[in-house]
Every structure is written in C-alpha cells, then in structure tokens.
Amino acid sequence: MNTLKKFELMEKIVRELEDLQNSKQALIQKIAKIEVDNIELGDSRLEKDLPDIHQNLADNLDTISGILDYFAGKTQNFGDKNNVDALKEQEAINNATS
C-alpha cells in the first residue's frame, strides 16, 4: 500500500471512530432520558438494569475516546512525517496531466 493510500485509510478509521464516539454519546443520552422517565414510572427492572447499561456505555465511550485520541495523533504524525500534503498535490498534478 502506498503512503497516500495508507494515510487515506488512517483518516477513514479516524472518521469511523469519531462516528462511533458520537453514537455512544447518543446512546448514553437516551439511557439517561429513560432513567429520568423511569423515576416517575418506578419500574423495578428498569431501575435495576439501566444503571449498569449506562455505566457500561460510559466505560466503552472512555475506551473509544482514548483510542480515537491515540489514532488521530498517529495519523497526524504519519501525515506530517510523510509530507502527505505534497503527495496529494503531486497526485492531483499527475491526474490533471494524464
């Protein structure tokens, strides 16, 4: 895999991790709303299980955030080290003259 293709794949993974992070945040918000609604309802099963689900989602979100921070930094360093901007410009020139 050439350097530019590798960088583009790394950027794609960063975007997917960001999407995953946003999805987990949305799930946490939905669980929290259900927990609030259940305060009024008082269903014992929901009272028992929702806090565990909420905590597991929060733990997963923390893990995803850590991975995202790590991989976004790695992607940026790879791009800087390999002068990806210049590679993109050269590819655009090559494509224009082909």
Stockholm file with secondary structure:
# STOCKHOLM 1.0

chainA/1-98         MNTLKKFELMEKIVRELEDLQNSKQALIQKIAKIEVDNIELGDSRLEKDLPDIHQNLADNLDTISGILDYFAGKTQNFGDKNNVDALKEQEAINNATS
#=GR chainA/1-98 SS CCHHHHHHHHHHHHHHHHHHHHHHHHHHHHHHHHHHHHHHHCCHHHHHHHHHHHHHHHHHHHHHHHHHHHHHHHHHHHHHHTTHHHHHHHHHHHHHHC
#=GC SS_cons        CCHHHHHHHHHHHHHHHHHHHHHHHHHHHHHHHHHHHHHHHCCHHHHHHHHHHHHHHHHHHHHHHHHHHHHHHHHHHHHHHTTHHHHHHHHHHHHHHC
//
